[in-house]
Amino acid sequence: MEPVLSLENALGRTYRAVLCTVPGSNIAVYRLDDGVIVYKQGDGSFKDRKGVTYRKSDLREDGAGDAGAEI
């Protein structure tokens, strides 16, 4: 699991997501920079408690695009 990701919602807003550890769990849980908690889904997407879906963004940590590469 990657410790820091860039995730984008359906409206195109990009968030910095930091891996949070959950004792005794193997579920990938990330906290967005606005405090929202998201959970990694089996299909590789991420969802918050309200059901909003996020996907990996092609923006790197420095803000430069890196289309086609895994973050």
Contacts in CASP RR format, 6 or more apart in sequence:
PFRMAT RR
TARGET T0000
AUTHOR 0000-0000-0000
METHOD contacts of the structure
MODEL  1
MEPVLSLENALGRTYRAVLCTVPGSNIAVYRLDDGVIVYKQGDGSFKDRK
GVTYRKSDLREDGAGDAGAEI
1 19 0 8 1.000
1 28 0 8 1.000
1 40 0 8 1.000
2 19 0 8 1.000
2 71 0 8 1.000
3 18 0 8 1.000
3 19 0 8 1.000
4 16 0 8 1.000
4 17 0 8 1.000
4 18 0 8 1.000
4 19 0 8 1.000
4 61 0 8 1.000
5 16 0 8 1.000
5 17 0 8 1.000
5 30 0 8 1.000
5 56 0 8 1.000
5 57 0 8 1.000
5 71 0 8 1.000
6 14 0 8 1.000
6 15 0 8 1.000
6 16 0 8 1.000
6 17 0 8 1.000
6 56 0 8 1.000
6 57 0 8 1.000
6 58 0 8 1.000
6 59 0 8 1.000
6 60 0 8 1.000
6 61 0 8 1.000
6 71 0 8 1.000
7 14 0 8 1.000
7 15 0 8 1.000
7 17 0 8 1.000
7 30 0 8 1.000
7 32 0 8 1.000
7 38 0 8 1.000
7 46 0 8 1.000
7 54 0 8 1.000
7 55 0 8 1.000
7 56 0 8 1.000
7 57 0 8 1.000
8 14 0 8 1.000
8 15 0 8 1.000
8 54 0 8 1.000
8 55 0 8 1.000
8 56 0 8 1.000
8 57 0 8 1.000
8 59 0 8 1.000
9 15 0 8 1.000
9 52 0 8 1.000
9 53 0 8 1.000
9 54 0 8 1.000
10 52 0 8 1.000
10 53 0 8 1.000
14 57 0 8 1.000
14 59 0 8 1.000
15 32 0 8 1.000
15 33 0 8 1.000
15 34 0 8 1.000
15 36 0 8 1.000
15 54 0 8 1.000
16 32 0 8 1.000
16 33 0 8 1.000
16 61 0 8 1.000
17 30 0 8 1.000
17 31 0 8 1.000
17 32 0 8 1.000
17 33 0 8 1.000
17 38 0 8 1.000
17 46 0 8 1.000
17 54 0 8 1.000
18 30 0 8 1.000
18 31 0 8 1.000
18 33 0 8 1.000
19 28 0 8 1.000
19 29 0 8 1.000
19 30 0 8 1.000
20 29 0 8 1.000
20 30 0 8 1.000
20 31 0 8 1.000
20 37 0 8 1.000
21 29 0 8 1.000
22 29 0 8 1.000
27 39 0 8 1.000
27 40 0 8 1.000
28 39 0 8 1.000
28 40 0 8 1.000
29 37 0 8 1.000
29 38 0 8 1.000
29 39 0 8 1.000
29 40 0 8 1.000
30 37 0 8 1.000
30 38 0 8 1.000
30 39 0 8 1.000
30 40 0 8 1.000
30 46 0 8 1.000
31 37 0 8 1.000
31 38 0 8 1.000
32 38 0 8 1.000
36 48 0 8 1.000
37 48 0 8 1.000
37 49 0 8 1.000
38 46 0 8 1.000
38 47 0 8 1.000
38 48 0 8 1.000
38 54 0 8 1.000
39 46 0 8 1.000
39 47 0 8 1.000
39 48 0 8 1.000
40 46 0 8 1.000
41 47 0 8 1.000
45 53 0 8 1.000
45 54 0 8 1.000
45 55 0 8 1.000
46 53 0 8 1.000
46 54 0 8 1.000
46 55 0 8 1.000
47 53 0 8 1.000
47 54 0 8 1.000
48 54 0 8 1.000
56 70 0 8 1.000
56 71 0 8 1.000
57 71 0 8 1.000
58 65 0 8 1.000
58 66 0 8 1.000
58 67 0 8 1.000
58 68 0 8 1.000
58 69 0 8 1.000
58 71 0 8 1.000
59 65 0 8 1.000
59 66 0 8 1.000
60 66 0 8 1.000
60 71 0 8 1.000
END
